[in-house]
Amino acid sequence: MTSVAPRRVAVIGPTASGKSALALAFAERRSGVEIVSVDSMQVYRGMDIGTASPSAAERAAVAHHLIDVCDLTEEFTVARFRDFLDDALRGIAARDAGAVLVGGTGLYHRCAIDGLDLAGGDDAVRARLEAEATEVGSGALHERLRALDPEAADRMEPSNTRRVVRALEVIEVTGRPFSSFGDGLDRYPPTPVAQLGLRWDRAVLAERIERRVHAMMAAGFLAEVERVLALSPSRTAMQALGYAELAEHLRGSCSLDEAVESTVVHTRQFAVRQERWFRRDPRIRWVDITADPVAEAIDVLDELWVSTGGRGER
């Protein structure tokens, strides 16, 4: 990460927890604060509804970064994210401004908070391994990984083809165990970035997720997915929640109601995984939210900002 960095606070939590609303309210409250998205899907142009990207009015009110930075056909990786992040932070620092980092993509968040020793890759090696996974199944590749790097194998499910392929790709390209690049994920060193986490009762959050999915549908999510599919989106773009599910409906594989319900279920499962990821970090200051994340957490976020030496008039 760039050695020149602005003052930063981070707002984290599961999807639909109100992170973006809190970050926007905070940036409007404090002059000279800009928002940096830490989201692996808001980087794509044309995926606004399904990724809950900030509106044009919100982006006009407060400067946002790492939104709409690549085309749908492009693969996006944490390494590319780090490059964009460094550029954004350098610009914010040059303006003598501060930053609030907001998002729920765990690996990207750790990159933004701590920096990571990122492994390189090779498109040809990845393509070959993906083809092999299709032929023999990800379980067979996971067994190969266990023989080469048991620590890495223990960290992932055999059914997670993408991660298994990535681990084998890194081992082949670098000659190093994949786990050697991930030691930092199990350590939580001191960081200048103060972190605030939004924590909801799980049942309440599940209801918020369902309402959010239905609101997206009402806003034209299905039509957005049609437009996305027409542009031959990349593999990483189609990992966004809801797009693959609605694509199945558009192909005639399920009803619209089934696709929407599947989106709700998968989003709730994703939220649980996010909670588990962030829960491990002892540096996060958690706020239990009951109704309104802005009203209930903004004073705490302001306190954290001051604790980092952050400036800006209220």
C-alpha positions in Angstrom: 0.0 0.0 0.0 1.1 3.5 -0.6 3.3 5.0 2.1 1.4 8.3 1.9 -2.1 7.7 3.3 -4.8 10.0 4.6 -6.5 9.7 7.9 -8.9 6.8 7.6 -11.8 5.1 9.4 -13.6 2.1 8.2 -17.3 1.0 8.4 -17.8 -2.7 8.1 -20.6 -5.2 8.5 -22.7 -7.7 6.5 -24.7 -6.7 3.5 -27.9 -4.6 4.2 -26.5 -3.5 7.6 -26.5 0.2 6.6 -22.8 0.7 6.1 -23.2 3.0 3.1 -25.8 5.2 4.8 -23.6 5.7 7.8 -20.5 6.5 5.7 -22.4 9.0 3.7 -23.9 10.7 6.8 -20.5 10.8 8.4 -18.8 12.3 5.3 -21.5 15.0 5.1 -21.1 15.7 8.8 -17.3 16.1 8.5 -15.9 18.4 5.9 -13.0 17.1 3.9 -13.9 13.5 4.1 -14.3 11.3 1.0 -15.7 7.7 0.7 -13.7 4.8 -0.6 -15.7 1.7 -1.6 -14.3 -1.6 -0.4 -16.6 -3.7 -2.5 -15.6 -6.2 -5.1 -18.8 -5.7 -7.2 -19.4 -1.9 -7.1 -16.2 -1.6 -9.3 -18.3 -2.7 -12.3 -20.0 -0.2 -14.6 -23.6 -1.1 -15.3 -24.3 -3.2 -12.1 -25.8 -0.4 -10.0 -29.1 -1.8 -8.7 -27.9 -5.3 -7.7 -24.7 -4.0 -6.0 -26.5 -1.2 -4.2 -24.1 1.3 -5.7 -24.4 5.0 -4.5 -26.8 7.1 -6.5 -25.8 10.0 -8.7 -27.0 12.4 -6.1 -25.0 10.7 -3.3 -21.9 10.8 -5.5 -22.5 14.4 -6.2 -22.8 15.2 -2.5 -19.7 13.4 -1.4 -16.7 12.2 -3.5 -16.7 8.4 -3.9 -13.8 6.3 -5.1 -13.6 2.7 -6.6 -17.1 2.9 -8.0 -17.6 2.0 -11.8 -13.8 1.6 -12.5 -13.9 -1.3 -14.9 -16.0 -2.9 -17.6 -18.3 -5.9 -17.2 -16.1 -8.0 -19.4 -13.0 -7.6 -17.2 -11.8 -9.9 -14.5 -11.3 -8.0 -11.2 -8.9 -9.2 -8.5 -7.7 -8.1 -5.1 -4.4 -7.1 -6.7 -6.2 -4.7 -9.1 -8.2 -3.4 -6.1 -5.0 -2.6 -4.3 -3.7 -0.6 -7.3 -7.0 1.4 -7.5 -7.0 1.9 -3.7 -3.4 3.2 -3.7 -4.3 5.7 -6.4 -7.4 6.9 -4.5 -5.6 7.3 -1.2 -2.7 9.2 -2.8 -5.2 11.6 -4.3 -7.1 12.0 -1.0 -3.9 12.7 0.8 -2.8 15.2 -1.8 -6.0 17.1 -1.2 -5.3 17.0 2.6 -8.6 15.2 3.0 -9.6 12.1 5.0 -11.3 8.9 4.0 -14.0 6.6 5.3 -13.6 3.1 3.9 -16.9 1.3 3.5 -17.7 -2.2 2.3 -18.2 -5.8 3.1 -15.7 -7.7 0.9 -13.5 -9.3 3.6 -10.3 -9.8 1.7 -10.5 -6.4 0.1 -11.0 -4.9 3.6 -7.9 -6.6 4.9 -6.0 -5.3 2.0 -7.2 -1.8 2.7 -6.5 -2.1 6.4 -3.3 -4.1 6.6 -1.9 -4.6 3.2 -1.3 -8.1 1.9 1.5 -10.1 0.3 -0.4 -10.8 -2.9 0.5 -13.8 -5.0 0.8 -13.5 -8.8 -1.0 -15.6 -11.3 -1.1 -16.9 -14.8 -4.2 -16.9 -17.0 -3.1 -20.0 -18.9 -2.4 -22.0 -15.8 -5.7 -20.9 -14.3 -7.6 -21.8 -17.5 -6.1 -25.3 -17.5 -6.9 -25.9 -13.9 -10.5 -24.7 -14.3 -10.9 -27.1 -17.3 -9.6 -29.9 -15.2 -11.9 -29.0 -12.3 -14.8 -29.2 -14.8 -13.7 -32.6 -15.9 -12.7 -34.4 -12.7 -14.5 -32.2 -10.1 -13.1 -29.7 -7.5 -12.8 -32.5 -4.9 -10.0 -34.2 -6.8 -8.2 -30.9 -7.1 -8.7 -30.3 -3.4 -7.0 -33.6 -2.7 -4.1 -32.5 -4.8 -3.9 -29.3 -2.9 -4.0 -31.2 0.4 -0.9 -33.1 -0.7 0.9 -29.9 -1.7 -0.3 -27.5 1.0 -2.4 -29.1 3.8 -2.8 -25.8 5.6 -4.4 -24.1 2.6 -6.6 -27.1 2.0 -7.9 -27.0 5.6 -8.9 -23.3 5.0 -11.3 -24.0 2.2 -14.2 -26.2 1.3 -13.5 -28.9 -1.4 -16.5 -27.6 -3.3 -15.1 -24.1 -3.6 -13.7 -24.5 -7.1 -12.5 -20.9 -7.4 -10.4 -20.9 -4.3 -9.0 -24.4 -4.9 -8.0 -23.5 -8.4 -6.5 -20.2 -7.2 -4.4 -22.1 -4.6 -3.1 -24.6 -7.1 -2.4 -21.8 -9.6 -0.3 -19.8 -7.0 1.7 -22.9 -6.0 2.5 -23.7 -9.6 3.4 -20.1 -10.6 5.3 -19.1 -7.5 6.7 -22.3 -6.2 5.5 -21.3 -2.8 2.7 -22.8 -0.6 -0.5 -20.8 -1.1 -0.8 -20.6 2.7 2.4 -18.6 2.9 0.6 -15.7 1.3 -2.2 -15.8 3.8 -0.5 -15.7 7.1 -1.6 -12.1 7.6 -5.2 -13.1 7.5 -4.8 -14.9 10.9 -3.0 -12.0 12.5 -4.4 -8.6 13.5 -1.5 -6.2 13.9 -1.8 -2.6 15.0 -3.3 -0.4 12.3 -3.8 3.4 12.0 -7.3 2.7 10.6 -10.0 2.8 13.2 -12.8 0.3 12.4 -16.5 0.4 13.3 -18.6 -2.7 12.8 -22.4 -2.7 12.5 -24.0 -5.7 14.2 -27.6 -6.7 13.9 -29.7 -9.4 15.4 -29.5 -12.1 12.7 -33.3 -12.5 12.3 -33.7 -8.7 11.9 -31.0 -8.6 9.4 -32.6 -11.5 7.5 -35.8 -9.4 7.2 -33.8 -6.4 6.0 -32.2 -8.5 3.3 -35.5 -9.7 2.0 -36.9 -6.2 1.9 -33.8 -5.0 0.1 -34.0 -7.7 -2.6 -37.7 -6.9 -3.2 -36.8 -3.2 -3.4 -34.1 -4.0 -6.0 -36.6 -5.9 -8.0 -39.0 -3.0 -7.9 -36.2 -0.7 -9.0 -35.6 -2.7 -12.2 -33.0 -5.3 -11.2 -34.3 -7.9 -13.7 -33.9 -5.5 -16.6 -30.4 -4.6 -15.3 -29.4 -8.3 -15.4 -30.7 -8.6 -18.9 -28.4 -5.7 -20.0 -25.5 -7.2 -18.1 -25.9 -10.7 -19.8 -26.1 -9.0 -23.2 -22.5 -7.7 -22.7 -20.9 -11.1 -21.9 -19.8 -10.3 -18.4 -16.7 -11.8 -16.9 -16.6 -14.7 -14.4 -15.9 -12.4 -11.5 -18.7 -10.0 -12.5 -21.2 -12.8 -12.4 -20.3 -13.7 -8.9 -22.4 -10.7 -7.7 -25.4 -11.8 -5.7 -28.6 -12.0 -7.6 -27.2 -11.8 -11.1 -26.7 -15.6 -11.6 -30.0 -16.3 -9.9 -32.0 -14.0 -12.1 -30.0 -15.2 -15.2 -31.4 -18.7 -14.5 -34.9 -17.3 -14.7 -34.1 -15.4 -17.9 -32.9 -18.7 -19.4 -36.1 -20.4 -18.4 -34.7 -22.6 -15.7 -36.9 -21.3 -12.9 -39.7 -18.9 -12.2 -39.1 -15.3 -11.2 -40.4 -16.0 -7.7 -38.0 -18.9 -7.4 -35.1 -16.7 -8.6 -36.0 -14.0 -6.2 -36.3 -16.4 -3.3 -32.9 -18.0 -4.2 -31.4 -14.5 -4.2 -32.7 -13.8 -0.7 -31.4 -17.2 0.6 -28.0 -16.8 -0.9 -27.7 -13.2 0.3 -28.6 -14.3 3.8 -26.0 -17.0 3.7 -23.4 -14.5 2.4 -24.2 -12.2 5.3 -23.6 -15.0 7.8 -20.2 -15.6 6.2 -19.4 -11.9 6.4 -20.2 -11.8 10.1 -18.0 -14.7 10.8 -15.1 -13.2 8.8 -15.3 -9.8 10.6 -16.0 -11.3 14.0 -12.4 -12.7 14.1 -10.9 -9.2 14.1 -10.4 -8.0 17.7 -9.6 -4.4 16.5 -13.2 -3.7 15.4 -15.4 -1.7 17.6 -18.8 -3.1 17.3 -22.1 -1.2 17.7 -25.3 -3.2 18.2 -27.9 -1.7 15.9 -31.6 -2.1 16.6 -33.3 0.2 14.0 -31.2 3.1 12.6 -27.5 2.7 12.0 -26.9 6.4 11.4 -28.6 7.5 14.5 -27.1 4.8 16.6 -23.6 4.7 15.3 -22.6 8.1 13.9 -21.4 9.5 17.2 -19.2 6.4 17.8 -17.7 6.8 14.3 -17.1 10.4 15.0 -15.3 9.5 18.2 -13.1 7.0 16.3 -12.3 9.6 13.7 -11.1 12.0 16.4 -9.1 9.3 18.0 -7.1 8.8 14.8 -6.2 12.5 14.7 -8.7 13.2 12.0 -9.6 16.8 11.2 -12.6 18.3 9.6 -15.3 20.6 10.9 -18.6 19.2 12.1 
